[in-house]
Amino acid sequence: MLIALAGCKKSDNLVTYDDRLKLIDNNSIVVVNDDAEEQRKSEALVFKKDVLMANSQFPGGFGYPELLITQSGHWILSAVGHSVGLIDTDSATIALASSYDLGETWTLDSTLQEKVGEINISMPNMLDVGNNKRVLVFLAKNSSSDINLYVKASDDGGETWQPLININPLHDGYNVISNSKLIQLKSGRLLLPVAFAPEIYRYYNQTTMFCYYSDDYGLTWQKGRVYGASVPLQEPCVTELGNGKLLMAIRSTAGGVLFSTSSDQGITWSDISKSAINTPEAPETVVYSPTYNCLFMVWNNATYDPAIFDKRNPLTLAVSFDNGKTWEKKIDLENTNGYSYSYPSVKIAGKQLIITYNKYNKSGALPRIALAKVDIEKLIK
C-alpha cells in the first residue's frame, strides 16, 4: 500500500515523500556461465585501454566519464578532471577529449565546463537531442546540503554554448545525478533521474528518487513524483524498453540491484523489485538495444558489505532478453585484484558496446578513465 504524503521536505526527524514504495523480492538473477563459456564469451571483449590519465592540467586524474558518439563518427569524451584525486570534496572541472579513430587515440581538447559550485562540479551528461542542439547537464556542489543541477545548450555542435540554466530550485537540498544517465525517449522527452536528500550525512538512509523531465530540449524542466522506500534510493539509471515502458535500476544498501518501471514516461514509478543480483553500494548502468531486443547491464558483481565502502570489483557485463526479469552473466570486463572500477557509461555503436568507466589502483595510483569495446554478436550468440 502506498502512503500518500504532502511532498518531499526536511523536518526535524524525517524526510517525507509524495509516495513510499514497497520493496518486493523477486527472482531476477544472473545466470553465471561456466569457465569454458566464460572464456569463449571473453573473445567478445575486443579492445580495452586506459584513455585519460593524470597530467599537468589535471594532476588529480579523471573520473565519471560520459561518451558522446556523433553522427559524423567523432567520439567526444567528457569527464571530471581533478586537482587532487577522486574524492567528493576535491576541486574539479569537466574536461573534454576527442577521438577520430573509434577510440584508439585521444586528444585532450579543453575544459568543457569551469567550476561553478563552491566545492566542485561533477557527473557530466551530454546528448545530441535534435534540431542541431547538444546539451550538457552536470551537478554543482556547494555543501552537504546543497547540490544544484545545471544544463547548458549548444546550437552548433558544441562550438559555442548558451548560458547555464538551473534545473532544480536553487539551494533546495542535495540533488545527486550520476554520469551518463540523461536519456532522450522516443517521444523526444529528456529524462534525468535524480536522488535527493535535504542533507546527505544526516538523511543518507532516507535518500529519495525522482526524475526531472523536459519536453523542449532542456529549456524548461518539470519534476516527477518523489519516492522513498525502506532503503536509500541512490544514483538511479533509466532506459526505455522496446514496449515503451521505462526500466530504472537503483543503487542502494539492499545487497541486490533494485528495479522499478514507469508507464508514463518517467513521471510515476512502480513498487521496487529487489533482485537476487549481487551488488555492493555502487551504481549500475542499464541500456536497451532495439536492434538486438535485449538489455545490457554493467555493474560491480560483488556482495554488499557495509564495512567495505569501495568494494567495486569485478566490473561485469550481463544481458537480459526478457526486459530485466532474468539476466545472464557474460564476461568480467575488469577483475584485477587491488583495483576499483566504477561509474560505467555504456553506449551502443553499431555492433559494439562502448563502455567507459573509472579505474584506479587502491595502492595509490591516480584515478583514470578506461575504455572497453565489446562485440555484441559474439557476446550474445
N, C-alpha and C positions, 0 to 999 in steps of 0.2 A: 504494500500500500504506500503510495506516495504521500509525503507530508507537504502540503502547500503552505509556504511561508511568504513573508512580505518582500523578499528580495535579499540579496547578499549584502551584509553590512557587519561592521565590527561592534560588539558590545563588550562589557567588562569580562565576560566569561566564555563567549562562544562566537562562532560565525554562523549566520543563518543563510538560507538559500531559497531560491524560487521552488526548487524540488529537491528532495533527498532520495537518491536511488538505492534500490536493493542491490546487494551483491549476491549473485546467483552462481553457484558452482555448475560447471558444465564439463563435457568430456572432450573439449578441444585439446588435442595433444599433438606432440611432434613424434612421428614415427621415425626412429633413428635407423639409418642404413647400417648394414654390416660392414666389416672392414673392406671386403672386396668391392662392394658397391660404392663405399666412400672413396676408394682410390680411383675407381672409374669416373665417378662424378667430378673428382678434383681436376680431371682433364678439362673441364669446362672453365676453370679459372685460367684464363689465357694471358693475363697481364697483371702485374702488381708492382707498385713502386711508390716511394716517397716523393711528393711533388712540391711541397712547400716546407722549408726548414728555416730555422733562425738565421737572421742576417743582421747587418749593421743597422738597417732601418727598423727591424722588428727583433731586437735581441732576445725577447722572451719567447719567441716561437709563435706558432699558429694553432688555431682551433676552430671548431664549429663551421665546417665548410658548407657552402651552397654552390652547386654546379648548374650553370645555365648553358644549354646547347642550342645555339641559334639555328635558324633555317639555312643559313649560309655555311654551316659546319664549323663556325667559330665557337670554341669552348671557353666560357668565362667562369672563373672560379673566384668567388668571394669568400673571405674567411676573416676571422678575428685575429688581428696582429697585436701581439702583447709586448709590453715593455719589460716585464719581469718574468711572468710564467702563466700557466693555465690555472689561475685561481679566480674565484668570483669577484674578488675585490681589486684585481690588478687593473691598472690603467690600460686601455685598449682602444683601437680604432678598427675600421673594417678595410681590409686590403683587397686589391683586385689583381688577378693574374689571368693570362690568356694563353691558349694553345691553339695552333692552326694545323696540328698534325695528330688529331684524335687523342690528345693527352700524352703523347710521347715526350714532348718538351714543353716547358712553360717559361713565360716571361712575366716577372712581377712588374706590373704596369704602374700602379699608383695607389694612393689612398682613396678608396671609394667614398668613405664617409668619416669625417673627423668626429672626435668625441663631442657629444652634446650633453651627456649626463655628467653629474658631479663625480661619479666614480668611473664609469666606463660605458661603452656601448657594446652590444653583442648580438648574436643569433641572427645573421643575415638570412633573408628570404628574398629571392629575386625571380621574377617571372616576366616573360613577354606575354602580354594579355590581350593583344588585338588592337586594331586601329593604330598600328605602328607605335604602341605605347609599351614601355617597360616600367615595372615598379620594383622598388626596393623597400622592404619592411624590416625593421630591426627594433631592439629594445634599448632604452637608455636608463641606466641605473643611477639613482641618486642616494638611496639608503635602503635599509632592510624593510622599509615600509613604503617605498616609493620607486616603482619602475614604470616608466611611460613607454608606450608603443608609438612608433612613428612610421610614416610612409612618405616616400618621395617618388615622383614620376618623371619619366623622360619621354618626349615625343619624337626623338630622333635616335633611337637605338643606344641610348646611354652617352651620347656625345655631350649633351647638356641636361641639367636636372632642374626641375621646378622646386620651389621652397617646400620645406617639410610640412606635412600635415599630421596633427596629433590624432590618433585613433581613439584612445580611451579618454575619459575625463581626466584632466591633468591632476597628478598627485593624489589619485584616489586609492592607492594601495600598491601592492607588489604584483604586477602583471607579468607573467612569465610565458614566453614563447620559446620554442626550440628552433634550431636552424633547419632550413629547407622544409618547412611544414605548411607554408602558404600554398594553396592549390586553387585552380580555376575549374569550376564544374562545367559540364557540357552546356548548361544554360548561360554561361558567361559569368556567373557569380564568383567572386573571390571569397574564399573562406579561410579564416585564420583561427586555428584552435589555440585556446589560452588557458593557463592555470592561474589561479588567483588566491592570494591571502592578504588580509589587511596588513599584517606584519609577519614575515616569513618564519622567524625563530619561534615566536610565541604561538603562531597558528599553523605551524608546519603540518601537523597531523589532521588539520581540517581544510586543507587546500581544496578549492573548488575548481570546476572546469566549465567552459562555455565556448562559443565561437563568436567572433566578430565577422560580419559579412558585408560585402559591398557589391552593389549592382550597377555601379557607374565607374568601373575601372579604378577603384581606390580613392575616388574623390570624397565620398562620404561613406560612413560606416555605421552599422547598426549592431546591436548586441542581442544574441540569442538567450535562451533561458539558462539560468545559472544552476549548476547541480553540485551537490555534495554527496558523500557516502560515508560508510563506517571506516574507510581508509582514505588517506590523502590521494587526490586525483591530480597527477602532475604530468607536465610536458606531453599533452595529447598529440596524436598524429591522426590525420583523416585521409581516406582515399575514397573515390567514387567507384562503385561496382558497376558491372555491366547492366544490372537491372535498375539502375538509377538510385538505389539506396546508397547511403554512406556508411562506411565502417570506420570506427575510431578505435585505436589502440592507445592504452594509457599506462604510463609509468606509475608505480605505486610501491608500497611496502607489503603488498599482499602475498608475494612469493610466486605469483603466476601472472602472465600477461593478461591484462584486463581488456575487454572489448565491449563496445556499445554500438548501436546502429541508429541512423536517422532516416526518416522517410520524407522529410520536408526541407531538404537542402540545408541541414545543419542548424535549424532553429531549436528543435527539441530532439531529445535523445532517449533511448530505451534504458531500462534497468541494465546493470552491468554484469556481463558474464566473466567470471573468474576462470580462466583456462588452467589446464594442468601443464602448461608450458613453463618450464623453469625460467625465472629471470631474477637478477638482483635488482637493486634500486637504480635502474638505468633506463634511458629511453630506447624504444624500438622504432623502426621505420617500416611502414607497410605501404606498398604501391600495387595498383591493379594494372594488368596488361590486357587491353581489349583484343589485341592481336592473338594472344595465346589463351585468353579467357582464364586467367589464373592470377593469384596474388603472390607477391614475393615479400618476405619479411626478413629484415636484418636486425639482429638483436644479440645481446650477451646471453649465451646459453649456459647459465650458471645458477646455482641455488642461492636463494636470498639468505644473507647472514647479517643481521643488524649490527654486528660488531665489526664488520669489514665494509666500509663505505665504497671503496673503489675496487669492487670485485667485478671487473669488466673485461673478462677473458674467459672463453674464446668469443670471437665475433663470428656469428653463424648465419647462414642463409638457408631459409626454408621456403617451401612452395605449398600453396593450397589451391585445390581445384574445385572446392565447394564453398566458396565465399567465406572462408575462415573457420568452418566447422571443424576441420581436421587439417593438420599440417604434416608435411614430410620433410625431415631434415635432409639437406642435400650436401652441403660442404661447410667446413670451417674456413672462413676467409683468413682468419688470423688465430693462432693459438700458442704463440711462443711464450714460454714461462718468463715472468718478470715484466711483462708488458701490459699496458692498459689500452683498450680500444673502445671508442665510444662515439656517440652522436653521428651516426651514419646518415648520409644523404644518398638516396637511390634514384637514379634516372634511367629511363629506357631509351636507348638509341638504336633503332632498327632491331637487329637480332642480338643485341648485347645489353646487359645491365652494367651501368657505370656507377660505381659505389665509391664515395669519398668519406673519410672518417678521421677522427682524432686518433693519434698514435703517440704513446710516449713510454719510455723505459723508466720503470719505477726507481731504478738506481740513481737517477738524477739527470738523464738526458732531457733536453728541452722538447716540449710538445711540437709535433709536426702534423701535416696533413698527408695521408696516404690515399692512393687511388687503386682500385681493382676493377678489372673488366671481366665479365662472365658471359660466356656463350650460352644464350638461353636454350637453344635447341639441344645442345649437348647436355645441359643441365636437366631438362625435363623429359628426355627420351627414355 
